Every structure is written in C-alpha cells, then in structure tokens.
Amino acid sequence: MTLHGTRYVFRMPTSPCASKLAARWRIPLALIPIAVAACGTSHQEPRRLTLVAAGATQDAVTDEIGAFEQQSGIQVTATFGSAGALRDQILGGAAVDVAIVTPAVITALDAQQLVLDGSRIDLGRVGGGLAVRAGTALPAIATADELMQTLLGANEVYYADPTLATAGAALMKIVDTLGIGDQVRAKGHLAAGGKEAMQAMTQSTAAHAVGVTQLSEILSVPEATLVGPYPAELNVAKTVYTAIILEHSERIADAQKLVQFLASTEFQNRLAQSGFEAVPAN
C-alpha cells in the first residue's frame, strides 16, 4: 500500500501459529508482528530435564523413568556412559541437571564447585563378577585361585576401559594383585562400558571367552550368563552410585523431584533386581 507518497510492504506471518491467530481474531496487519512474538513465547515447550547416569544403573533408569514422567509431568532426557566419561562431560560444560555417578566422580566435580549443596543421595551399591556366553559351561570362581585359573585359561577377556570405567579399574587391580595383570591385558578386549563389553563377549567365537564387569551390567545382557561375583576373600569393594544435582541446573525444583523419585522404594526395588544392595548407614 502507499501512504503519503511512501510505499509500505506488509508480509503475512509464515508460522502456522501466527496465521491461525491472525485469521481467528482478525488481527490487523499492523499487529501481526505482535502475534508472531506471542507464538514464539506462549507456545514454547520447556526444556527437558537432563539426566546422565553411569552404565551400571542403565536398565533400572530406562525401565522406571517413564513412571516418573507420568507421575510428575516432567520430561527427562537420559543418557548413559562410564563414570569417567560422564565426569569429563560435566567438567566440559555439558548442560546436565541430575547425575548418577560414583563418589570419585563427585569428588572431582565438587572440587570445581559443580555439585549443589545438600543434593547428594546414595542410591545403592553393586559389586563385580564374571560372565560367559549363555549356554557355555560355567567355570569355577569361588576362590581367588579358581578365579585366577579361569582368567588364565580364557582365550579372551572382555571388560570396560579401566581409564574411564570403575569396573574396568577394579578388574585391573584384582589381576595385578593376583600377579596375572600382564597375561590378562594381553588377551583383553576393551569397551566403552561394562554392558558394551558383555555384548561384545557374547558375540565372540573364541572357545573360552569371559567378561568381567558390574553385576548389573552382566544381568542387563540376556545373551550373557552370570557365573558369580568376585570371591569374598579378595575383599573387592562394591561401588556406590549416588544421585546429585548440578549447581548450574536451571530447574532445581524439577531436579529435586527426580532425585526424590530415584530414592523412592519403587526405584530401589528395581535396582535390587539388577543386583544392587542398600548402602550401609555410616
């Protein structure tokens, strides 16, 4: 149109929301930019709550997170990895609201003031053990000597990267204590996490392939059979997994609801199915 000798060009809204508003309410052309702005704000979806969790808890979290979303109305994006990988991800500035990690990782995060004060809740602890392919004869590992002989007799040993994964580091400590570290490393097959190591082990064609990781990660792979936990005489410490809220979270109230759910009886029962046990009170 032309007004006082000046030509003005009006552009109709291109977004479906603004078009509907303009048509429904017969918004004058001059007010269409306001309608577009309203669409950009009132209809914007809230950011999903971000959870990162150690692989040992993956099956439990995956099975139960839907119940939390339904109960709370809060949508969650959950990703999983080794404890060390999650540590590096958070230290690298990733936008994370809640994390399920180990005490060692929390210490590293706390040193950088990344953990919200008072948010830490221990969820459970789990030990490591040995697995074979389903249908394979179960080796003896009841004693330290039997475990040593089983590892020495294996053609391949599958485990998580000890530089990143708690279970992999625990295995290296055990085999070094038994004096067979070099032999096990020579036949070792590393994976990013324990579950991935067990999946790779089940695909092996070696006559005697074994996998070693957290019990929960072994139980999460149907094609793997748990032989048993580490022998008690080795006194291998069980790994504690703890939920924390990150200091930089922009959704503290929603993050607190998620942590409360993780500490609930419902979630604790699911962890128990994966081989977890309660953390003894100090």
C-alpha positions, 0 to 999 in steps of 0.5 A: 500500500502507499501512504503519503507518497511512501510505499509500505510492504506488509508480509503475512506471518509464515508460522502456522501459529501466527496465521491461525491467530491472525485469521481467528481474531482478525488481527490487523496487519499492523499487529501481526508482528505482535502475534508472531512474538506471542507464538514464539513465547506462549507456545514454547515447550520447556526444556527437558530435564537432563539426566546422565547416569553411569552404565551400571544403573542403565536398565533400572533408569530406562525401565522406571523413568517413564513412571516418573514422567507420568507421575510428575509431568516432567520430561527427562532426557537420559543418557548413559556412559562410564563414570569417567566419561560422564565426569569429563562431560560435566567438567566440559560444560555439558548442560546436565541437571541430575547425575548418577555417578560414583563418589570419585566422580563427585569428588572431582566435580565438587572440587570445581564447585559443580555439585549443589549443596545438600543434593547428594543421595546414595542410591545403592551399591553393586559389586563385580563378577564374571560372565560367559556366553549363555549356554557355555559351561560355567567355570569355577570362581569361588576362590581367588585361585579358581578365579585366577585359573579361569582368567588364565585359561580364557582365550579372551577377556572382555571388560570396560576401559579401566581409564574411564570405567570403575569396573574396568579399574577394579578388574585391573587391580584384582589381576595385578594383585593376583600377579596375572595383570600382564597375561590378562591385558594381553588377551583383553578386549576393551569397551566403552562400558561394562554392558558394551563389553558383555555384548561384545563377549557374547558375540565372540567365537573364541572357545573360552571367552569371559567378561568381567564387569558390574553385576548389573551390567552382566544381568542387563545382557540376556545373551550373557550368563552370570557365573558369580561375583568376585570371591569374598576373600579378595575383599573387592569393594562394591561401588556406590552410585549416588544421585546429585544435582548440578549447581548450574541446573536451571530447574532445581525444583524439577531436579529435586523431584527426580532425585526424590523419585530415584530414592523412592522404594519403587526405584530401589526395588528395581535396582535390587533386581539388577543386583544392587544392595542398600548402602550401609548407614555410616 
